[in-house]
Amino acid sequence: MLLSRRSFLSMAGAVAFGAAAVALPGCGEGRGSGVASAASAASSASATADAAASSASAAAASTSASAAAASSSASASLASPKSDALVIYFSRAGENYGVGVVEEGNTSVVAHMIAEKTGADLFEIVPAQAYPEGYDECCDVALAEQNEGARPAFQGDVDIASYKTVYLGYPIWWGDLPMCVYTFLEAHDWSGKDIRPFCTHEGSGIGSTPASIESTCAAATVGQGLSMTGSTAQNSRDRARASVEAWLG
């Protein structure tokens, strides 16, 4: 009997196959593995996801093809900068691992705390094609996009030229940044920027995502990141705010 992805992810984070233990990946603003190769292990182990992943692959390819055009033609979504710091984030509401169905995504909660504390401007990366609200369905789309190296289009844009510090927020999806965040990063010049990454997850930590940001954003300086569980962001706001303040210094 095959277990669903949800059943896998509710385990302790690893399962033994004979003598070997394999870390289980995840997505959404939930459990990520931090190990890229684990995604393929879970994919092959969950035969019930094959049909949905195939459909997601076609959708991801379509959005990837239009990413550059959508990004370059989008009008600015922010008025004149009010600060020399900017919080850029991608977040997803709907069903999230460990917190259920939420109206505001975990990363959004943290992003607004950072903006409140620093006075930074805010810009949300909004995909041109929304991700599914269901956790499992979103996982399938996210995995298909990652496997293809897709670059999904986003709505609106922001001129980052005048900002010195950028706080970059994202959930951990399959041990990596969501592919729509890469679309945004690759569409801008990060020369001379100080990028401070922050993420939400449900077990993986920030993983190697700061290094991925550094390699993607040429000539930027990437500082120490903030890692927070989605359940803390949603359900322990005082604790979350204290973590944000300690990170900001």
N, C-alpha and C positions, 0 to 999 in steps of 0.2 A: 504493500500500500504506500503510495507516494504522499509525502507531507506537503502541504502548501507552503509558499514563501512565508506567510504570516506565522505558521507553526514553527518553521525554522527559526525565524527571528525572535520568537518568544523564548527560545532556549538561552543558555548562558553566553552565547557568542561563539561557541565552537562545538563541533561534533566529531567524535572519533570514528574513523573508518579503519578498522584493524588497529594497527599500532600508531597510525598517523592522526594528528588533530588538524582540522582545517578550519580557519576562521570564516565565519559566515558573513557575507556582505549584506548591505541593505541600501535604502535610499529614502527619499522624502526627508523631512526634517526629523530624521530618526536614526536608526542604527546603521552606521557605515563601518566597513571593515578596515579601511586604511591600507588594504592590500589589493592592488589592482587585479592581480591574477585570481583572486578569490571570486570575482564576479562571474567568471566563466564556469567555475566549479558549481556555484549555485544555479546558474542558468541551465547547465546540463542536468543537474539533480532535480529540477522542477519542471517536469514535462508538461504540466498543466498550463504553464505560462507561454508555451511555444507559439500558440496561435495569436495571442495578444501581442507578443513581442514582434511577430512578423508584421502585424498591422501597424504597430508603432514605428517599425523601421521605415515603412513607406511614408508615413506622415513626417518623420524626422528628415528624410531625404528631401521632401518637398519644401519644408521650412528652411532647410539648410541652403537650398539653391537660391532662395530669395533673401537671405540674411543680409548680404552686403548692400543690396539695393534699398532694402527697408531701413537699414541703419543710416545710410548716407543721406536719404531723402527726408528723414524725420525732422520735424521742427523742434526747437529747443523747448523743454518742458519746465525749465526754471527761469525766473526773472533774473534781474541783475544780482550777482552774488552779494550776500550780506555778511559773508565771513570769508576768511582765507582757508577754512577747513570745510570739507564736504563728506557726508556719509552717503555712500553708494551701497545699495543692498538689493539682493534678490531674496524673496521670501514667498512661501506658498501656504495659503490657508487650506481649509478642507480637512480631510482625515490625515492625521499625522501620527507616527508611531509613538506610543507611550502617553499621548495626551488626548487622544480621541479627535473629534471634529472641532476645529477651532476657527473663529472668525478672523483672527489675525495670526499670521504665521509666526513661528518662534523667532526667526531671525529679525523680523520686523519689530518685535517687542524690544530686542536688544538694540537695534538700530536707533529707535526713538529714545531709548535711555542715553545712548551716546550723544545724540544730537542735543538732548535736553541739558546734559552736563557740560558740553563743549560750546554750545551755541552754533554748531556747524549747520550748514544747509543740508537738505535731504534730497536724494534722488533714488527712486525705486526702479530697478530694471524689471520691466513688465514684458513678458514674452508676447509676440504677435499672436501666437496660438497658445491659449492657456493649457497648462498641464491638467490632467484629469484630477478631479477632487478625491477620488478613491485612492487609498494608499497603495494597494497592490497594482492598480492600473497605472498610477504614476511611476511606480518602480519599473514597470515594463517599458514605458516610454523612455525613462531616464537611461536605462541600460542599453536600449537600442541606439539612442543618440550617442552614448559613450562609445559603443562598439564601432559606430560609423565615423566617429570624429565629427559629428554634425555641429553646425553653427546656427542654431535657431534664431530667427529674427526677433528684434525687440521693438517696442513702441516708444516714441519720443526719444529725446536725447538731452545731453547737458554738455555745455562747453566747460571743460575742466582746466582751461589754460590759466586762469587766475588763481586757482587753488594750490596751496602749498602742501597741505596734508589731506590725504584721502583715507577715510575709514571704509574698508571694503568688507561687506558682510554677505554670507552665503550659508546654506545648509550643506552638509556633507552628503553627497549622493554617490553611492557605490565607491566610497573612498576618495572622491575627487570633487572638484567644483562642478556645479551643474553646467552643462554645455552652453546655455544661454549667457552665462557669466563670461565665458571665453569669448563669445561673440562681441560682447560689450568691450572687454579689455583690448581685443585686437583692433577695434574700431577707433582707438584713441592714442594720442601721443602722451606717454607717461614720463618723458624726460624731466628730470629734476624733481619729481614728485616723491613725497614720503608716504608710502602706502602702509597702513596698519590693518592687517586682516583680522576679522573675527568670524567665528562660525558657530552654528548650533548642530548638535548631533545627539545620539543617544547611546554612546558607547565607544565610538572610534577615536575621539579627540580630533585635533586639527590635521593630523597626519602630515603628508608631504605637500599640502596645498600652498603654504607660503613659498616653497621652492618653485612650484608650478607658476605662481603669480610672478615671481622674480624672473623666471625664464621667459614669460610672456610679455612682461612690461619692461622693455629695454630702457636702460638708463634711469630706472626708478630705484629708490631704496625701500626695501621691504623690512618693516620692523617686527618685533615680537608679536605674535598673534594672541587673541583671546579665544578660548574654547569653552563653550557652555552647553550643557545638556538642554534639550528642548523642554523637558519637564521642569527644570529649574526656571527657565525663562517664563513659562506659562503659569506655574503653580507656586513659585517661591520668589515673588517679585522683589522683596527686600534683599534677599540673598543675591539675586541676580544683579540688582543695582549696586550692591557692595562690591561684587566682582568687577563690574564695569568701572567703578570709581578707583579701585585698586589698580586696575590695568592702565587707566588713563594717567594715574600718578598725580 
